[in-house]
């Protein structure tokens, strides 16, 4: 029975380590900022330079405003995802440590006997 429980605890230890590693790696992924495609007439290399306004508002102003707001949202989501994945990773690492300790506790009696034998020989 002791060997079966030890194997189960070892499997949990490895599983929790792998899940922790997976969340740690995921915490490093970010969604890149959204970039508004520049119109040909706005590029410095273009031979035509024009500004289009509607009732005094630049044509691309709503798109630029959207881009700024969307990038702000993406930044918040990146921070939130990073924090959530790091917290999950640490939780799995702690669970892995608990499973390892539980596995070692299964062998507590055998370790005690081994230590007594070593002390008797010395």
N, C-alpha and C positions, 0 to 999 in steps of 0.2 A: 504494500500500500504506500509506503514511504517513497518508493521509486516512482510510482505512478504520479503521486502528487508533485514530486520534484520535477518531473517532466512537464506536467501541466503548468507549474509556476515558471519554468524555463521558457515554455512557449509564450506565456503571457509577457514575460520580461522582453523577449525578442519582439513580439508584436507591438507592445507599447513603445519600444525604442524606434521601430520602423515608422509607426504613426507619428511620433514626435518629430522624427527627422523629416517626414513628409510635410508636416505643418511648418517646420522651420524653413524649409526650402520655399514653400508657398508664401511665407511671410516676406520673402525678398522680391516677389513678383510685383510689378507695378503696371498700371494701365498708363500708356504714354499720353501726354496732352494732345488734345484735338487741335489740328492746325487747319485754318481756313485756307482754301486754295486761292492763290493770288490770280487775279484776272490778268490777261495778257497786257492790257493797256496800263496796268499798275506796275508792271515789271520795269526795272531800270533799263533793261536792254531793248525795250519796245520803242519803236519809232513813233508810236501814237500815244500821247499822254492826254487823257481826258478824265474829267471828274463829272460824275452824273449825280445830280441832286433832285430830290422830289420834295417840294415845299420846304426847301432849305435844309433838308436832311440828306446826308450822303447815302447813296444807294446801299452800300454795304454796312452801314452802321448797325442795323438790327442783327445782321449776321456776326459782326464783330462783338456786339454785346452778348449775343448768345454764346459765342466761343469763349468769352471771358467767364461767363457764369457756368458754363458746362465744364470748363477746366477747373474752376473752383470746386465744383461738385466732385469731379474725378479725384482731385487732391484729397478731399475729405474721405472719399471711399477708399483710396489707397492707404491713408493713415488708419482708418477703421479696420480694413482687412489685415494690415500689418500687425496691428495690436491684437486682434482676435486670433490670428494664426500663431503669434508668439505665445499668447496665453495658453492656447490649446497645446502647443508644443511643450511648454513647461509642465503642464498638467500631465501629459503623457510620460514625460521623463520622470516625474515624481511617482507616477503609477508603476513605471518600470522598476524604479528603485524599491518600491514597496513589494512588488512581486519577487524581486531578487532576494530581498530580506526574508520574505516568507519561504522561499526555496531553501535558504540557508538554515532557517529555523527548523525545517524538517530534518536536517542533519545534525542538530544540536547535540543529541545524545552520542552520536558517533564521534563528533568532534571532541566531546568531553572524554570519551574513552581513549581517543588517540592522544590527547594532551596528557592524560594520566600515564599512559605507556611511555611517552617521551620523558616525563618527569621521573619515572621509576628507573629508566635506563641511565639517566644522568646522575 
